[in-house]
Amino acid sequence: MKYFNKNLFKHIYFTKRNMSSFKLFLWENSMFVNCLIPTGETELKMVVTLPSPFNKLHRINLCRSPEDTIRIFIDRLALKLSQTQRKVSDSEKLKKNCVEIKVNGIKVPYTSKCYEIFEEIKENITLEIKDHTYKVIVNAPIINEFKLGIPPYQGLMIYPYAFDQGYNVSVMDTQYLWYRIDSKKEIEVGNSMTYIPTAEDVNCRLKLVCSPFNDEGQSGPTAEIISSTVVENTIKIYPFEKRLKTKPYNSIRVVSYNILAGEYTKTKEAKNEMYPYCPEEILASSYRHPLVMRELKAYNGDIICLQEVDKLFFHRELCPILKQFKDMTGLYIKKNCRRNEGLACFYSPNKFNLLEQFEISLNDPTTIELYCGPIIKEIMVNKKWKKGLEKRTVFQVLALELISDKKNIFLVCNTHLISDPEGDFIRLFQALIELIIINKIKQNIIKDYLGSKVSVIFCGDFNSTPESGVYDLATNLLLPEEHRTVKILNDLKNNLDFKMDSAYDTDVLYSNYTETFFGLLDYIYFTNEHLELIQVLSMPSHDDVIQYGGIPSILFPSDHLALIADFKIK
């Protein structure tokens, strides 16, 4: 185990989660205290981690309020500790008065608050349990748990995730070592956060050892995990690799991609009706997510707009991986419903400054009225059109300043309109509302940043084919014939002072393809006053798309295809 200093190894104890290969190597005689807001909570907590003095393989975890007194803290800790004692007589059981907190060797009064000791003093604190003395270490990084995709595939990136279950861990600063376990030998094969298994790794397991650091450079206990057996991958070249083109110098590459949320692949409907041609192991996120990562890395976008992004996938995987490889910053907005998916937009901070961001729920009448005005009151009493403002659709807008020419500001807009097959009129109305919002934000940006040249880039899954109305509205400010006399729609449309081009021509047959439906649903729209389209990446061949009946498949991670366009400033 060459990743440990031999002189220190005798002072390290590992704890292991049941039914998992994860191990955390806690330091002997050390108690870790982290003051933070745990994942999924809203209040500050004090999280305590230490090895039990009575059972070195047992880890004590305690979560308390910083407002607790030291007496309350000691009482709870003593109870936890006593539960790790092996069978002992009553006289040998741990008593509360055998547990003390000291600062500089002086016992802390029971009436002191925990935050006064662990947050304000921080140093020279010890915990004494009978004849055991623990050094208290405050806010050191603790990897409470992390995971690897199951199984890992040859040629597809494998990486740790679920660091958010730990405390104060900087994913970017943590040190990583990968080992191939071959006939009980361990051979070092990598030293970055990600690793791409090779042919030599097939039928072997991989071990990942993480030495965590926090943002201040403070180290914490090492953790490790062992993967399942690496699976051979028969795909040598993926279709997206045939699409790749060199990004022109001084250009701006925009990617729009519905990556298919994991929760939509796990239902009976998904497996039996929507994607019956796709094997369950290929439909699983453990296969699709690394393939999405490989695609996004290869496209080399400066702006990436994603739809159907699982919340955990965004925080645990997309953000750290795109940060590591592309130094990209990501922003996320979850759908305003029980679904745990939403929109994500990434941009390169080397190319853009984020001026403002807007997260808008279309079913929030108060917010919509700020952009659309009092006409919203008319809409809300109209049985037909108010349906567009009852859906839980969200809308994301970023105002990005081009660093190389700060007069150029981009409004990057990201949407995913409803997928109801009978909802063309709702999608039309939602798109119109979103265009009004863009128009208002554009006007405000021009006022706030005098002399600026504002360009709109509007990406997303519009769930609308070119003939369904949204396309003509976006590109020509035209309403479908059956709605051209509707006063509400015309009153809204007449406020628009821009129209857009589509990066991809409408002769593209589809961006979504399954056994039961195909069509062009995804678009990259842009205003051409200050932007010029250089090129788009061609769509994959039809033969590749239908090779396994439809997408997703072993070749494609989503039921949608990515759109990629290169622009330059005029």
Residue pairs with C-beta under 8 A, 6 or more apart in sequence:
1 9
1 186
3 177
3 209
3 211
3 222
4 12
4 25
4 222
10 28
11 27
11 28
11 29
12 25
12 26
12 27
12 28
12 221
12 222
13 25
13 26
13 28
13 51
13 56
13 57
14 23
14 24
14 25
14 26
14 57
15 23
15 24
15 26
15 51
15 57
15 58
15 59
16 22
16 23
16 24
16 57
17 145
20 225
21 225
21 226
22 145
22 146
22 147
22 223
22 224
22 225
23 223
23 224
23 225
24 59
24 142
24 143
24 144
24 221
24 222
24 223
25 221
25 222
25 223
25 224
26 32
26 49
26 50
26 51
26 59
26 221
27 221
28 51
29 132
29 133
29 134
29 135
30 50
30 134
30 135
30 136
30 137
31 48
31 49
31 50
31 127
31 134
31 135
31 136
31 137
32 48
32 49
32 50
32 137
32 140
32 142
32 167
32 220
32 221
33 46
33 47
33 48
33 118
33 136
33 137
33 138
33 139
34 46
34 47
34 48
34 49
34 138
34 139
34 140
34 142
34 167
34 168
35 44
35 45
35 46
35 47
35 66
35 115
35 118
35 119
35 138
35 139
36 44
36 45
36 47
36 167
36 168
37 43
37 44
37 45
38 45
38 47
38 63
39 164
39 165
43 65
44 65
44 66
45 63
45 64
45 65
45 66
46 63
46 64
46 65
46 66
46 68
46 114
46 115
46 118
47 61
47 62
47 63
47 142
47 167
48 60
48 61
48 62
48 63
48 64
48 77
49 59
49 60
49 61
49 142
49 144
49 167
50 59
50 60
50 127
50 134
51 58
51 59
51 60
52 58
52 59
52 60
52 81
52 84
53 81
53 129
53 130
53 132
54 81
54 84
54 85
54 86
54 94
55 84
55 85
55 86
58 84
60 77
60 80
60 81
60 84
61 144
62 76
62 77
62 80
64 72
64 73
64 76
64 114
65 114
66 113
66 114
66 115
66 118
66 119
67 113
67 114
67 115
68 113
68 114
69 110
69 111
69 112
69 113
69 114
70 101
70 108
70 109
70 110
70 111
70 112
70 113
70 114
70 117
71 110
71 111
73 101
73 114
74 96
74 99
74 100
74 101
74 110
75 96
77 99
78 94
78 95
78 96
78 98
78 99
81 94
81 99
81 129
82 93
82 94
85 92
85 93
85 94
94 129
94 130
98 129
98 130
99 127
99 128
99 129
100 107
100 108
100 127
100 128
101 107
101 108
101 117
101 125
101 126
101 127
101 128
101 136
102 108
102 125
102 126
102 127
102 128
103 117
103 121
103 124
103 125
103 126
104 124
105 126
108 117
117 125
118 125
118 136
118 138
119 138
122 138
122 139
123 138
125 135
125 136
125 138
126 133
126 134
126 135
126 136
127 133
127 134
127 136
128 134
139 168
139 214
139 218
140 168
140 214
140 218
140 219
140 220
140 221
141 166
141 167
141 168
141 169
141 170
141 174
141 212
141 213
141 214
141 218
141 219
141 220
142 166
142 167
142 168
142 169
142 212
142 220
142 221
143 163
143 166
143 169
143 210
143 212
143 220
143 221
143 223
144 165
144 166
144 167
145 162
145 165
145 166
146 160
146 161
146 162
146 163
146 165
146 166
146 210
146 223
146 225
147 160
147 161
147 162
147 225
148 158
148 159
148 160
148 161
148 206
148 208
148 225
148 227
149 158
149 159
149 285
149 286
149 289
149 290
150 227
150 228
150 286
151 227
151 228
151 229
151 230
151 231
151 286
152 158
152 197
152 201
152 206
152 227
152 228
152 230
152 231
153 197
153 230
153 231
153 233
153 287
153 290
154 197
154 198
154 199
154 201
154 202
154 230
154 231
154 232
154 233
155 196
155 197
155 233
155 235
156 196
156 197
156 233
156 287
156 290
156 291
156 294
157 194
157 195
157 196
157 290
157 293
157 294
157 321
158 194
158 195
158 196
158 197
158 206
158 227
158 290
159 193
159 194
159 195
159 290
159 293
159 317
159 320
159 321
160 176
160 193
160 208
160 210
160 225
161 316
161 317
162 316
163 169
163 171
163 316
163 320
164 315
164 316
166 212
168 214
168 215
168 220
169 212
169 213
169 214
169 220
170 212
170 213
170 214
170 215
171 193
171 320
172 193
172 320
172 323
172 324
173 213
173 214
173 215
173 217
174 193
174 210
174 211
174 212
174 213
175 191
175 210
175 211
175 213
176 190
176 191
176 192
176 193
176 208
176 209
176 210
176 211
177 188
177 190
177 191
177 208
177 209
177 211
178 188
178 189
178 190
178 191
178 195
178 206
178 207
178 208
178 209
179 186
179 187
179 188
179 189
179 206
179 207
179 208
179 209
180 186
180 187
180 189
180 200
180 201
180 204
180 205
180 206
180 207
181 204
181 205
181 206
181 207
181 226
182 204
186 207
189 195
189 198
189 201
189 206
192 324
193 320
193 321
193 324
194 321
194 324
194 325
195 206
195 208
197 206
197 230
199 232
201 230
202 230
202 231
202 232
203 229
203 230
203 232
204 229
204 230
205 226
205 227
205 228
205 229
205 230
206 226
206 227
206 230
207 224
207 225
207 226
207 227
208 224
208 225
208 226
208 227
209 222
209 223
209 224
210 222
210 223
210 224
211 219
211 222
212 219
212 220
212 221
212 222
212 223
213 219
213 220
214 220
235 554
235 555
238 291
238 294
238 295
238 555
239 540
239 541
239 544
239 545
239 555
239 556
240 295
240 298
240 299
240 540
240 562
241 298
242 540
242 541
242 544
243 537
243 538
243 539
243 540
243 564
244 298
244 299
244 537
245 535
245 537
245 566
247 253
247 300
247 566
248 534
248 535
248 566
248 568
250 404
250 568
251 534
251 566
251 567
251 568
252 302
252 303
252 351
252 402
252 410
252 566
252 567
252 568
252 569
253 299
253 300
253 301
253 302
253 303
253 564
253 565
253 566
253 567
254 301
254 302
254 303
254 304
254 305
254 457
254 459
254 503
254 524
254 564
254 565
254 566
254 567
255 296
255 299
255 301
255 303
255 304
255 305
255 562
255 563
255 564
256 304
256 305
256 306
256 307
256 414
256 459
256 460
256 522
256 523
256 524
256 562
256 563
257 295
257 296
257 304
257 305
257 306
257 307
257 522
257 558
257 560
257 561
257 562
257 563
258 306
258 307
258 308
258 416
258 461
258 512
258 522
258 558
258 559
258 560
259 288
259 292
259 306
259 307
259 308
259 309
259 557
259 558
259 560
260 288
260 308
260 552
260 557
260 558
260 559
260 560
261 308
261 309
261 310
261 339
261 340
261 341
262 285
262 288
262 310
262 313
263 310
263 339
263 340
263 341
264 270
264 308
264 341
265 271
265 275
265 283
265 284
265 285
265 288
265 552
270 283
271 280
271 283
273 516
274 514
274 516
274 559
275 283
275 514
275 550
275 552
275 559
276 515
277 515
277 548
277 549
277 550
277 553
278 548
278 549
278 550
278 552
278 553
279 554
281 287
282 288
282 552
282 553
282 554
283 552
285 310
285 313
287 554
287 557
288 552
288 557
288 558
289 313
289 317
289 557
291 556
291 557
292 557
292 558
293 317
293 318
293 321
295 557
295 562
296 304
296 322
297 321
297 322
297 325
297 326
299 537
299 562
299 564
300 326
301 326
301 346
301 564
302 347
302 348
302 351
302 352
303 345
303 346
303 347
303 348
303 352
303 400
303 410
303 412
303 457
304 322
304 328
304 344
304 345
304 346
304 347
305 343
305 344
305 345
305 396
305 412
305 414
305 459
305 460
306 318
306 343
306 344
306 345
306 346
306 414
307 343
307 414
307 415
307 416
307 460
307 461
308 341
308 416
308 461
308 558
309 318
309 332
309 341
309 342
309 343
309 344
310 340
310 341
311 332
311 334
311 340
311 341
311 342
312 340
314 330
314 332
314 344
315 332
318 330
318 344
318 346
319 330
322 328
322 330
322 346
323 329
323 330
326 346
326 348
327 348
327 349
327 350
328 346
328 347
328 348
328 349
329 346
329 347
329 348
329 349
329 354
330 344
330 345
330 346
331 344
331 345
331 346
331 357
331 396
331 398
332 342
332 343
332 344
333 342
333 343
333 359
333 394
333 396
334 340
334 341
334 342
334 394
335 341
335 342
335 392
335 393
335 394
336 361
336 363
336 364
336 392
336 393
336 394
337 392
342 394
343 394
343 395
343 396
343 414
343 415
343 416
343 460
344 414
345 396
345 398
345 412
345 414
347 354
347 398
347 400
347 412
350 403
351 402
351 403
351 404
352 400
352 401
352 402
352 403
352 410
353 400
353 401
353 403
353 406
354 398
354 399
354 400
354 401
355 399
355 400
355 401
355 409
355 445
355 449
356 398
356 399
356 445
357 396
357 397
357 398
357 399
358 395
358 396
358 397
358 398
358 437
358 441
359 394
359 395
359 396
360 367
360 368
360 371
360 394
360 395
360 396
360 397
360 437
361 367
361 392
361 393
361 394
361 395
362 368
362 388
362 389
362 391
362 392
362 393
362 394
362 395
362 430
362 433
362 434
363 389
363 390
363 391
363 392
363 393
365 376
365 380
365 389
368 376
368 389
368 433
368 437
369 376
369 377
371 436
371 437
371 440
371 441
372 433
372 436
372 437
372 440
372 492
375 488
375 491
375 492
376 389
378 488
379 385
379 386
379 388
379 389
379 488
380 386
380 389
382 488
384 425
385 429
385 486
385 488
385 489
387 426
387 429
388 426
388 429
388 430
388 433
389 433
391 418
391 426
391 430
393 415
393 416
393 417
393 418
393 430
394 416
395 413
395 414
395 415
395 434
395 437
396 413
396 414
396 415
397 411
397 412
397 413
397 414
397 437
397 438
397 441
398 410
398 411
398 412
399 409
399 410
399 411
399 412
399 441
399 445
400 409
400 410
400 412
401 408
401 409
402 408
402 409
402 410
402 569
405 569
407 451
407 452
407 453
408 452
408 453
408 455
408 530
408 569
409 445
409 449
409 452
409 453
409 454
409 455
410 454
410 455
410 456
410 457
411 438
411 441
411 442
411 445
411 454
411 455
411 456
411 457
412 457
412 459
413 434
413 438
413 456
413 457
413 458
413 459
413 460
414 459
414 460
415 430
415 431
415 434
415 458
415 459
415 460
415 461
415 462
416 460
416 461
416 463
417 427
417 430
417 431
417 460
417 461
417 462
417 463
417 464
417 470
418 426
418 427
418 430
418 463
419 463
420 426
423 463
424 464
424 468
424 469
425 469
425 483
427 462
427 463
427 464
427 468
427 469
427 470
428 464
428 468
428 469
428 470
428 473
428 479
428 480
428 483
429 489
431 462
431 464
431 470
431 473
431 474
432 473
432 489
432 492
432 493
433 492
434 458
435 473
435 474
435 496
436 492
436 495
436 496
438 456
438 458
439 495
439 496
439 497
439 498
442 454
442 456
442 498
443 497
445 452
445 454
446 452
446 454
453 529
453 530
454 530
455 526
455 527
455 529
455 530
455 531
456 498
456 500
456 525
456 526
456 527
457 524
457 525
457 526
457 531
457 567
458 474
458 500
458 523
458 524
458 525
458 526
459 523
459 524
459 525
459 563
460 522
460 523
461 521
461 522
461 560
462 470
462 521
462 522
462 523
463 521
464 470
464 471
464 521
465 471
465 519
465 520
465 521
466 506
466 520
468 480
469 479
469 480
469 483
471 502
471 506
471 523
472 478
472 479
472 480
473 479
473 493
474 499
474 500
474 502
474 523
474 525
475 499
475 500
475 501
475 502
475 525
476 499
477 493
477 496
477 499
479 486
479 489
479 490
479 493
483 489
484 490
498 527
498 529
499 527
500 525
500 526
500 527
500 528
501 525
501 526
501 527
501 528
501 533
502 523
502 524
502 525
503 523
503 524
503 525
503 526
503 533
503 536
503 563
503 565
504 520
504 523
504 524
504 536
504 563
504 565
506 520
508 520
508 539
509 518
509 519
509 520
509 542
510 518
510 519
510 520
510 521
510 545
510 561
511 519
511 520
511 521
511 522
511 539
511 560
511 561
511 563
512 518
512 519
512 520
512 521
512 522
512 559
512 560
512 561
513 545
513 546
513 550
513 551
513 559
513 561
514 550
514 551
514 559
515 549
515 550
521 560
522 560
522 561
522 563
523 563
524 563
524 565
526 533
526 565
526 567
529 570
530 569
530 570
531 567
531 568
531 569
531 570
532 567
532 568
532 569
532 570
533 565
533 566
533 567
534 566
534 567
534 568
535 565
535 566
536 563
536 564
536 565
536 566
537 563
537 564
537 565
539 561
540 556
540 561
544 555
544 556
545 551
545 556
545 561
547 553
547 555
548 554
548 555
550 559
551 558
551 559
551 560
551 561
552 558
552 559
